[in-house]
Amino acid sequence: MVVPHACQKAQQTEVICGHPPAVPTQHRRPTGLRRDQHAVTAGLTLPYSSAAVEGNVNRIKMIKRQMYGRAGFALLRKRVILHPG
C-alpha cells in the first residue's frame, strides 16, 4: 500500500517526538488522511479518474470569467455548448 507523504511525515514525527506535531495544520492533514484512508487508497490505486469532469468544469469557469458582466445566461449557455472542448 502507498502511504501519502504527509501521513509518513506525521508517523515519523510521532515516533521521534512521542507526540503529534505541535502545529495544528500539520496535525489535521495526516489525521484527515488516516480517517479517509480507504478513499485515499482507492484514489491512488484504482484506474478511475475524474479528470474529464474536472477539465469541463475548468473550461466552463474560464468561459464564465471571460463573460462576466457582458451578457446574460442565454449567451453563456450558447458559448458553453458551442465552445470546443
Legacy VTK file of the C-alpha trace (Angstrom):
# vtk DataFile Version 3.0
C-alpha trace
ASCII
DATASET POLYDATA
POINTS 85 float
0.000 0.000 0.000
1.229 3.510 -0.857
1.263 5.808 2.153
0.946 9.509 1.287
3.956 11.673 2.131
2.102 13.772 4.713
0.964 10.653 6.547
4.507 9.233 6.565
5.843 12.520 7.906
3.269 12.562 10.717
4.070 8.978 11.652
7.797 9.801 11.734
7.141 12.857 13.907
5.077 10.815 16.358
7.789 8.130 16.534
10.628 10.630 17.014
8.891 13.013 19.439
6.420 10.650 21.039
3.525 13.039 20.351
1.716 14.564 17.339
3.116 17.765 15.760
2.557 20.966 17.752
1.263 22.992 14.800
-2.461 22.218 14.314
-2.345 22.426 10.497
0.424 19.833 10.406
-1.675 17.601 12.620
-5.010 17.957 10.766
-3.826 16.773 7.343
-2.422 13.389 8.484
-5.406 12.908 10.783
-7.755 13.530 7.859
-5.753 11.171 5.654
-5.949 8.443 8.282
-9.691 8.995 8.704
-10.231 8.769 4.921
-7.620 6.081 4.357
-9.965 3.890 2.279
-10.797 6.806 -0.041
-7.140 7.837 -0.335
-6.080 4.267 -1.120
-8.836 3.907 -3.714
-7.882 7.229 -5.310
-4.254 6.195 -5.627
-4.791 2.619 -6.798
-7.977 2.455 -8.884
-7.818 3.192 -12.626
-10.818 5.578 -12.484
-10.283 9.315 -12.812
-12.417 12.429 -12.670
-10.005 14.333 -14.931
-12.503 14.703 -17.799
-15.145 16.164 -15.489
-12.639 18.492 -13.834
-11.467 19.648 -17.274
-15.022 20.534 -18.300
-15.640 22.387 -15.038
-12.424 24.345 -15.572
-13.446 25.181 -19.160
-16.901 26.383 -18.084
-15.433 28.529 -15.300
-12.994 30.096 -17.775
-15.826 30.976 -20.187
-17.879 32.340 -17.286
-14.980 34.573 -16.153
-14.472 35.859 -19.698
-18.163 36.766 -19.990
-18.603 38.354 -16.564
-20.753 41.478 -16.916
-21.114 41.167 -20.691
-24.293 39.211 -21.340
-26.979 37.108 -19.775
-27.348 33.428 -19.130
-28.649 32.674 -22.659
-25.368 33.722 -24.304
-23.310 31.959 -21.634
-25.269 28.774 -22.305
-24.641 29.042 -26.052
-20.926 29.593 -25.572
-20.612 26.632 -23.196
-22.474 24.342 -25.606
-20.751 25.559 -28.783
-17.231 26.043 -27.419
-14.984 23.138 -28.471
-13.541 21.377 -25.537
LINES 1 86
85 0 1 2 3 4 5 6 7 8 9 10 11 12 13 14 15 16 17 18 19 20 21 22 23 24 25 26 27 28 29 30 31 32 33 34 35 36 37 38 39 40 41 42 43 44 45 46 47 48 49 50 51 52 53 54 55 56 57 58 59 60 61 62 63 64 65 66 67 68 69 70 71 72 73 74 75 76 77 78 79 80 81 82 83 84
